[in-house]
Each structure stands twice: as C-alpha cells, then as structure tokens.
Amino acid sequence: MRYADNCNFFKKGKRIELYAAAALYITLRFQKAPYLLIDFSDKMGIKMFPLARCYLKMSKKFGFQQELPLIDPSLLIHRYCKMMNLG
C-alpha cells in the first residue's frame, strides 16, 4: 500500500472497490482459479469497463502483465455446462 501511495497510483474520485476487485482478480489469476473479470463485475455491481481499465492499469503499473498466466478454458467447461443444465 505504501508503494501505491508513493507513486500516486490511487486517484481521487476512484472507488476503492475497483482496486480491491482488480487486486483480487490478479491474485486469483496467479492461483489459476476459474474466475473471469465479469464475475467480479456481476457480484459486486461494478461496471465492467471501469473495472477492466483498473485491472489493466494495476497489472501494468506493478509489472504483472508479462507474468500473469492465461486462463485455461478447460477450467470453465464444468461451470458453463452446469449453467446450461447439461449435467
């Protein structure tokens, strides 16, 4: 938090929920958990595009963009089959 304060990362008028959701999403990406950014948008009632901008800004600022693993689509198959009642 001190680093973020020193480099003027937090701007006045921005909601802390955006930063919290983006930070949690980055953490879950490193854990290879089957969550998408839109999941956070839906559950927290945050608009998707400001959340996506915050996520991109955080990943660039803290140098995570190259290190973040891609989401494996096979992790999401079970989830979407359950949503569509495919068993």
Backbone hydrogen bonds, N-H to C=O, Kabsch-Sander energy under -0.5 kcal/mol:
donor,donor_aa,acceptor,acceptor_aa,energy
5,D,1,M,-2.2
6,N,2,R,-2.5
7,C,3,Y,-1.7
8,N,5,D,-1.3
9,F,4,A,-2.5
10,F,4,A,-0.5
14,K,11,K,-1.5
18,L,15,R,-1.0
19,Y,15,R,-1.0
20,A,16,I,-2.6
21,A,17,E,-2.7
22,A,18,L,-2.4
23,A,19,Y,-2.5
24,L,20,A,-2.4
25,Y,21,A,-2.4
26,I,22,A,-2.3
27,T,23,A,-2.1
28,L,24,L,-2.5
29,R,25,Y,-2.1
30,F,26,I,-1.8
31,Q,27,T,-1.3
32,K,29,R,-1.0
33,A,28,L,-2.4
35,Y,33,A,-1.9
39,D,36,L,-0.9
40,F,36,L,-1.0
41,S,37,L,-1.8
42,D,38,I,-2.4
43,K,39,D,-2.5
44,M,40,F,-2.3
45,G,41,S,-1.0
46,I,41,S,-1.5
51,L,47,K,-1.4
52,A,48,M,-2.7
53,R,49,F,-2.4
54,C,50,P,-2.2
55,Y,51,L,-2.5
56,L,52,A,-2.6
57,K,53,R,-2.5
58,M,54,C,-2.7
59,S,55,Y,-2.6
60,K,56,L,-2.1
61,K,57,K,-2.7
62,F,58,M,-2.3
63,G,60,K,-1.0
64,F,59,S,-2.2
65,Q,59,S,-1.4
68,L,64,F,-2.2
75,L,72,D,-1.8
76,L,73,P,-1.3
77,I,73,P,-0.7
78,H,74,S,-0.6
80,Y,76,L,-2.3
81,C,77,I,-2.4
82,K,78,H,-2.0
83,M,79,R,-1.8
84,M,80,Y,-1.7
85,N,82,K,-1.2
86,L,81,C,-2.9
87,G,81,C,-0.5
